[in-house]
Amino acid sequence: MSAAKIPATIVTGFLGAGKTTLVRHVLENAGDRRLALVINEFGDVGVDGEILRACGVQNCPEENIVELANGCLCCTVADDFLPAIEALLAHEKRPDHIIIETSGLALPKPLVKAFDWPAIRSKLTVDGVIAVIDGKAVAEGRFADDLDAIAQERAQTETIDHDNPLEEVFEDQLACADLVILNKTDLLDAAEESQVAAQLSRGARDSVKIVRARQGRVDPLVLLGLAAAAEDDHQNRISHHDAEPDHDHDDFDSFVIGLPAVADPAALVARLADIARVHDVLRMKGFVEVAGKPMRLLVQGVGARFQHHFDRAWKPGEERASRLVVIGEKGLDREAIAAMLAQP
């Protein structure tokens, strides 16, 4: 790897796997390394960017955090990614390392291939692709389908004519990875952890290591400095979409919902969990105003599992608005979800 090239780490993983938590941990423990972030938010509220800005890490100032909310990064490489990288490289103090957090729906391979473009190749290299995996979700079977059995069933049953796009995205991210983070191991027992690790090993490329983690706590020395130069062997990273010129995300809906200040955070989270179960919501995240509290409440949910905590004080003059991003498969009933949330 040329010393003139800036290494970039691509952090991928399905919705709610813990990518932002992992990136935040890296920022807070990267020492003197000067970092920059490119964040591909899915939805209309830059929640991930806000979470990372709240770190207050001097080695990653706010001007080094770039949010791309106009669509999936792997679909808009030329329109969004290249200008973002050019802006970062134009800074007086160029970053030592760039971390790219993709949308949970993004396929990593098109982004890796972009690093082979002449305009980028001489300046950047893909230090590594990190796949963050929600161990509990895999253990529950949400993204652990036996594709051979599904293909056989589809061939034998005329009424089955659809595929599983969530499974394909999951497998593409795993197959492109240089390092797999089996996250949320605190939610698994020993047997589940062993089973999930074995499944991930089957889906990952040979020699790719699996690192177990809780709440995204992985030493930056493990994540950064892989020197994979992934752009040089992207053809060996098999994807379900290799034969397709592009892809879309028509199988998913997302919207932003506002709500008034709440008095009881625990009651709100319980209601959100009920909504997720009733409407099969994949992901909810956002910020909430709690009546009488000077702090902003951060709420994050994967399916019916939620976490919440006060992340920082509301800033002077900042609108104390409560907004949640809701993400699910196509056909998500926005009105019904809003009505359920508004119930007394």
C-alpha positions as CSV (number, residue, x, y, z in Angstrom):
1,M,0.0,0.0,0.0
2,S,1.4,3.4,-1.0
3,A,2.2,5.6,1.9
4,A,0.5,8.5,0.0
5,K,-2.9,6.7,0.1
6,I,-5.3,7.4,2.9
7,P,-6.8,4.1,4.3
8,A,-10.6,3.9,4.5
9,T,-12.7,1.4,6.5
10,I,-16.2,0.5,5.3
11,V,-18.5,-0.4,8.1
12,T,-21.5,-2.3,6.9
13,G,-24.2,-4.4,8.6
14,F,-27.9,-4.8,8.7
15,L,-30.2,-2.3,10.4
16,G,-29.6,-2.1,14.1
17,A,-26.6,-4.3,14.1
18,G,-24.6,-1.8,16.1
19,K,-22.5,0.0,13.4
20,T,-22.9,3.5,15.0
21,T,-22.1,2.2,18.5
22,L,-19.0,0.6,17.1
23,V,-17.9,3.7,15.2
24,R,-18.4,5.8,18.3
25,H,-16.2,3.4,20.3
26,V,-13.5,3.7,17.7
27,L,-13.7,7.5,17.8
28,E,-13.3,7.6,21.5
29,N,-10.3,5.2,21.6
30,A,-8.4,6.1,18.4
31,G,-5.7,8.0,20.3
32,D,-3.9,10.6,18.2
33,R,-5.1,9.3,14.8
34,R,-7.0,12.1,12.9
35,L,-10.2,10.5,11.7
36,A,-13.0,11.5,9.2
37,L,-16.5,10.0,8.9
38,V,-18.8,9.5,6.0
39,I,-22.3,8.5,7.2
40,N,-25.0,7.2,5.0
41,E,-28.2,7.7,6.9
42,F,-31.3,5.9,5.8
43,G,-34.3,8.2,6.5
44,D,-34.8,11.9,6.9
45,V,-33.3,12.4,10.3
46,G,-29.5,12.4,10.8
47,V,-29.7,10.4,14.0
48,D,-26.4,8.6,13.4
49,G,-24.5,11.8,12.7
50,E,-26.0,13.4,15.9
51,I,-24.9,10.4,18.0
52,L,-21.4,10.6,16.7
53,R,-21.1,14.4,17.0
54,A,-22.1,14.0,20.7
55,C,-18.8,12.2,21.3
56,G,-17.0,15.5,21.2
57,V,-13.7,13.8,20.1
58,Q,-11.1,16.4,19.1
59,N,-9.5,14.1,16.6
60,C,-12.7,13.9,14.6
61,P,-14.0,17.5,14.5
62,E,-17.5,18.3,13.1
63,E,-16.2,19.4,9.8
64,N,-14.8,15.9,9.3
65,I,-18.2,14.3,9.6
66,V,-20.1,14.1,6.3
67,E,-23.7,12.9,6.2
68,L,-25.2,11.6,2.9
69,A,-28.9,11.3,3.3
70,N,-30.0,11.4,-0.3
71,G,-30.1,7.7,-0.9
72,C,-28.2,4.5,-0.5
73,L,-24.5,5.1,-0.9
74,C,-23.9,2.1,-3.0
75,C,-26.5,3.4,-5.5
76,T,-25.2,7.0,-5.6
77,V,-21.5,6.5,-5.6
78,A,-20.8,9.0,-8.3
79,D,-23.3,11.7,-7.1
80,D,-22.6,11.6,-3.4
81,F,-19.5,9.6,-2.5
82,L,-17.0,11.2,-4.8
83,P,-17.8,14.8,-3.8
84,A,-17.8,13.9,-0.1
85,I,-14.3,12.4,-0.4
86,E,-13.0,15.3,-2.4
87,A,-14.3,17.7,0.2
88,L,-12.5,15.7,3.0
89,L,-9.2,15.6,1.0
90,A,-9.4,19.4,0.5
91,H,-9.2,20.1,4.2
92,E,-6.0,21.8,5.4
93,K,-5.4,18.9,7.7
94,R,-6.2,15.8,5.7
95,P,-7.5,12.8,7.8
96,D,-5.2,9.9,8.6
97,H,-8.1,7.5,8.2
98,I,-11.6,7.7,6.8
99,I,-14.5,5.6,8.3
100,I,-17.5,5.0,6.1
101,E,-20.7,3.9,7.8
102,T,-23.1,2.6,5.2
103,S,-26.8,2.4,5.4
104,G,-28.0,-1.0,6.7
105,L,-29.5,-1.6,3.2
106,A,-26.3,-0.9,1.3
107,L,-24.4,-3.5,-0.6
108,P,-20.6,-3.0,0.1
109,K,-19.3,-4.3,-3.2
110,P,-20.3,-1.4,-5.4
111,L,-18.6,0.9,-2.9
112,V,-15.5,-1.2,-2.9
113,K,-15.4,-1.1,-6.7
114,A,-15.6,2.7,-6.6
115,F,-12.1,2.7,-5.0
116,D,-10.8,1.2,-8.2
117,W,-11.8,4.3,-10.1
118,P,-8.8,6.4,-11.3
119,A,-10.0,9.5,-9.5
120,I,-9.9,7.7,-6.2
121,R,-7.4,4.9,-6.6
122,S,-4.3,7.1,-6.4
123,K,-5.6,8.8,-3.2
124,L,-7.4,6.1,-1.1
125,T,-7.3,2.4,-0.4
126,V,-9.9,0.2,1.3
127,D,-8.1,-0.8,4.5
128,G,-10.9,-3.2,5.2
129,V,-14.7,-4.0,5.1
130,I,-16.1,-4.6,8.5
131,A,-19.5,-6.5,8.7
132,V,-21.2,-5.9,12.0
133,I,-23.7,-8.7,12.8
134,D,-26.6,-8.6,15.2
135,G,-25.9,-12.0,16.9
136,K,-29.3,-12.2,18.5
137,A,-31.2,-11.5,15.3
138,V,-29.3,-14.2,13.5
139,A,-29.8,-16.7,16.4
140,E,-33.6,-16.0,16.1
141,G,-33.5,-16.9,12.4
142,R,-34.5,-13.6,10.9
143,F,-31.5,-13.6,8.6
144,A,-30.4,-17.2,8.9
145,D,-32.5,-18.9,6.2
146,D,-31.1,-22.0,4.5
147,L,-30.9,-20.7,0.9
148,D,-30.6,-24.2,-0.6
149,A,-33.8,-25.3,1.1
150,I,-35.6,-22.2,0.0
151,A,-34.5,-22.7,-3.6
152,Q,-35.7,-26.3,-3.5
153,E,-39.0,-25.3,-2.0
154,R,-39.4,-22.5,-4.6
155,A,-38.7,-25.0,-7.4
156,Q,-41.3,-27.4,-6.1
157,T,-44.1,-25.0,-5.2
158,E,-45.5,-22.8,-7.9
159,T,-47.0,-20.3,-5.5
160,I,-43.6,-19.3,-4.2
161,D,-42.2,-16.8,-6.7
162,H,-40.4,-14.3,-4.5
163,D,-36.9,-14.2,-3.0
164,N,-35.7,-12.8,0.3
165,P,-34.1,-9.5,-0.2
166,L,-33.1,-9.0,3.4
167,E,-31.3,-12.3,3.4
168,E,-29.5,-11.4,0.2
169,V,-28.3,-8.0,1.6
170,F,-27.1,-9.8,4.8
171,E,-25.2,-12.4,2.8
172,D,-23.6,-9.9,0.4
173,Q,-22.4,-7.8,3.4
174,L,-20.9,-10.9,5.0
175,A,-19.3,-12.2,1.8
176,C,-17.5,-8.9,1.2
177,A,-16.1,-8.5,4.7
178,D,-12.5,-8.6,5.7
179,L,-13.5,-8.8,9.4
180,V,-16.8,-9.9,11.0
181,I,-18.0,-8.4,14.3
182,L,-20.4,-10.8,16.0
183,N,-22.1,-8.1,18.1
184,K,-24.5,-8.3,21.1
185,T,-23.0,-11.5,22.4
186,D,-24.3,-10.5,25.8
187,L,-27.8,-11.5,24.5
188,L,-26.7,-15.0,23.5
189,D,-26.1,-18.1,25.6
190,A,-23.0,-20.2,24.8
191,A,-24.8,-22.6,22.5
192,E,-26.4,-19.8,20.5
193,E,-23.1,-17.9,20.2
194,S,-21.3,-21.0,18.9
195,Q,-24.1,-21.7,16.4
196,V,-24.1,-18.2,15.1
197,A,-20.3,-18.0,14.8
198,A,-20.3,-21.3,12.8
199,Q,-23.0,-19.9,10.5
200,L,-21.1,-16.7,9.9
201,S,-17.9,-18.7,9.2
202,R,-19.7,-20.6,6.4
203,G,-20.9,-17.3,4.8
204,A,-17.6,-15.4,5.1
205,R,-14.6,-15.8,2.8
206,D,-11.8,-18.1,3.8
207,S,-9.4,-16.7,6.5
208,V,-11.8,-13.9,7.5
209,K,-11.8,-13.7,11.3
210,I,-14.9,-13.4,13.5
211,V,-14.5,-11.1,16.5
212,R,-17.1,-11.3,19.3
213,A,-18.2,-8.1,20.9
214,R,-20.7,-6.5,23.3
215,Q,-22.1,-3.1,22.5
216,G,-19.6,-2.6,19.7
217,R,-16.6,-2.5,22.1
218,V,-13.7,-3.6,19.8
219,D,-10.2,-2.2,20.1
220,P,-9.5,0.2,17.2
221,L,-6.2,-1.6,16.7
222,V,-8.2,-4.7,15.7
223,L,-10.5,-2.7,13.3
224,L,-8.0,-0.3,11.7
225,G,-4.9,-1.2,9.9
226,L,-6.0,-4.4,8.1
227,A,-4.3,-3.2,4.9
228,A,-6.7,-5.4,2.9
229,A,-6.6,-3.2,-0.3
230,A,-10.1,-4.6,-1.0
231,E,-10.3,-2.6,-4.3
232,D,-7.7,-5.0,-5.7
233,D,-9.7,-8.1,-5.3
234,H,-13.3,-7.0,-5.5
235,Q,-13.9,-9.6,-8.2
236,N,-13.3,-12.3,-5.5
237,R,-16.1,-11.0,-3.2
238,I,-19.1,-12.8,-4.5
239,S,-22.4,-10.9,-4.5
240,H,-26.0,-11.9,-5.3
241,H,-26.1,-8.8,-7.5
242,D,-23.0,-9.4,-9.6
243,A,-25.0,-10.0,-12.8
244,E,-27.2,-6.9,-12.2
245,P,-26.3,-3.4,-13.5
246,D,-27.8,-1.8,-10.4
247,H,-30.3,-2.4,-7.6
248,D,-32.9,-0.6,-5.7
249,H,-34.6,-0.7,-2.3
250,D,-38.2,-0.8,-3.3
251,D,-38.8,-3.6,-0.7
252,F,-38.4,-1.0,2.1
253,D,-40.3,2.0,3.4
254,S,-39.1,4.6,5.9
255,F,-40.7,7.7,7.3
256,V,-40.3,10.2,10.1
257,I,-42.9,10.6,12.8
258,G,-43.2,13.4,15.3
259,L,-44.6,13.2,18.8
260,P,-45.1,15.5,21.8
261,A,-42.9,15.6,24.9
262,V,-43.3,12.4,26.9
263,A,-43.5,12.1,30.7
264,D,-42.5,8.5,31.1
265,P,-39.6,7.2,28.8
266,A,-40.2,3.6,29.9
267,A,-43.8,3.7,28.9
268,L,-42.9,5.2,25.5
269,V,-40.4,2.4,24.9
270,A,-42.9,-0.2,25.9
271,R,-45.4,1.3,23.4
272,L,-42.8,1.4,20.7
273,A,-42.0,-2.3,21.3
274,D,-45.7,-3.1,20.9
275,I,-45.8,-1.1,17.6
276,A,-42.8,-3.0,16.4
277,R,-44.4,-6.4,17.1
278,V,-47.8,-5.5,15.7
279,H,-46.5,-3.9,12.5
280,D,-43.3,-5.9,12.0
281,V,-41.1,-2.8,12.2
282,L,-37.4,-3.5,11.5
283,R,-35.9,-0.4,13.0
284,M,-36.8,2.7,15.0
285,K,-34.4,5.4,16.1
286,G,-34.6,9.0,17.0
287,F,-34.5,11.7,19.7
288,V,-37.3,12.4,22.2
289,E,-38.1,15.3,24.5
290,V,-38.9,14.3,28.0
291,A,-41.1,16.8,29.9
292,G,-39.2,18.7,32.6
293,K,-35.8,17.2,31.6
294,P,-32.9,19.3,30.2
295,M,-31.4,16.2,28.5
296,R,-32.3,14.7,25.1
297,L,-33.5,11.1,25.1
298,L,-31.9,8.8,22.5
299,V,-34.1,5.9,21.5
300,Q,-33.0,3.0,19.3
301,G,-34.9,-0.2,18.5
302,V,-34.2,-3.3,16.5
303,G,-37.5,-5.1,16.1
304,A,-39.1,-5.1,19.6
305,R,-35.7,-4.7,21.4
306,F,-35.1,-1.1,22.5
307,Q,-32.5,0.8,24.3
308,H,-32.8,4.4,25.5
309,H,-30.7,6.9,27.4
310,F,-30.1,10.6,27.8
311,D,-27.2,11.4,25.4
312,R,-26.7,15.1,25.9
313,A,-28.4,18.4,27.0
314,W,-30.5,20.3,24.6
315,K,-28.5,23.2,23.1
316,P,-29.6,26.8,23.7
317,G,-32.0,27.8,21.0
318,E,-32.3,24.2,19.7
319,E,-35.8,23.0,18.8
320,R,-36.8,20.5,21.4
321,A,-38.6,18.3,18.9
322,S,-39.3,14.6,19.2
323,R,-38.8,12.7,15.9
324,L,-38.4,9.0,15.2
325,V,-37.3,7.3,12.0
326,V,-39.4,4.1,11.3
327,I,-38.1,1.5,8.8
328,G,-39.8,-1.6,7.7
329,E,-40.6,-3.7,4.6
330,K,-42.8,-2.3,1.8
331,G,-46.4,-1.6,2.9
332,L,-45.6,-0.2,6.4
333,D,-48.8,1.3,7.6
334,R,-47.8,4.8,8.6
335,E,-51.3,6.0,9.7
336,A,-51.8,2.9,11.9
337,I,-48.5,3.3,13.5
338,A,-49.1,7.0,14.2
339,A,-52.5,6.2,15.7
340,M,-51.1,3.6,17.9
341,L,-48.4,5.9,19.1
342,A,-50.9,8.7,19.8
343,Q,-53.1,6.5,22.0
344,P,-53.4,7.7,25.6
